[in-house]
Amino acid sequence: MDLTITPLAGGFGARVVTDLARTTGPATARALTDALHRHRVLVLPDQHLNHANLLAVAALFGTVDTAIDRRYTLPGFPGLTVVSNIHQDGTPIGIYDGDQEEEWHADNSFKPQLTAATLLYSVITPAEGGETRFADATRAYADLPAGLRARVEGLGAVHSVQHLAEQQADAAGGLSSTQAGTLTQLPVVTHPLAPVHPVTGARALLLGSMVISRIEGLPEVDGWALLADLLAHTTRPEYLYTHRWKQGDLVVWDNLAVLHTASPCDSSRHPRLLVRTAVRQPTRRPGPSDGGIPAESPASASNQH
């Protein structure tokens, strides 16, 4: 197994050097999954993956989620979704919510079963803009004052795909890839505001700047104020990593441990095309034989740089 893992500066994330078109098997799956749970974001540059390769790589991390919006699924490859600002005959070829989209979220939080990990592979990379930013929601939670942590632990947030569609449309002049999608009939769902990771046992803030409609048990004004404060805390510079895409980059993130957002990109000048796939959350907490390891504490992470 040819695999080199180097932590990124900043307390989370790691660069992984390997050839995923050639590196497969149980040992690779264990090493990559353990690295993901330890570092929360993995950057794997210089990959040369076809669609079948990408699905095989996703399967190293778990069961690929095929319950996705069918409008943007690649034909013949259930589980692969196009993300793009490219238009053909005036219609976007993939998920696109406007050039100025910025929406901090965890993928598919409007589903009853949370997404465990997301993989995003760059095919056409813009010369300017279109970065993906990640926020370490695990460390941000750990750094909350003790009283606020205790309060957050007892609260649940209502996640709604319909609310998401409305908010996206309002923010992008009527544009929303979520509207009229094949998932828009999902009922609202409540998730803990700081769920426990099923593998590492660490809590992370599960926030969403557009998908959360309310906090259960709180007056609306108080709920919105709390969400705004938590998101402002989680997206402070010390918790952020910004990925500037290069063609062939594959980025994998622990969707139960970090938040992310796209950055603005001028579609008239800078085409952007990525392929996304996701892995479903495990339904049980693995034991020692499953290879799960704790996420790094901020102190242990910083000691590796």
Secondary structure, 3 states (H helix, E strand, C coil): CCCEEEECCCCCCEEEECCCCCCCCHHHHHHHHHHHHHHCEEEECCCCCCHHHHHHHHHHHCCECCCCCHHHECCCCCCCEEEECCEECCEECCECCCCCCCCCECCCCCCCCCEEEEEEEEEECCCCCCCEEEECHHHHHHCCCHHHHHHHHCCEEEECHHHHHHHHHHHCCCCCCCCCCCCCCCCCEEEECCCECCCCCCECCCCCCCCEEEECCCCHHHHHHHHHHHHHHHCCHHHEEEECCCCCCEEEEECCCCEEEECCCCCCCCCCEEEEEEEECCCCCCCHHHCCCCCCCHHHHHCCC
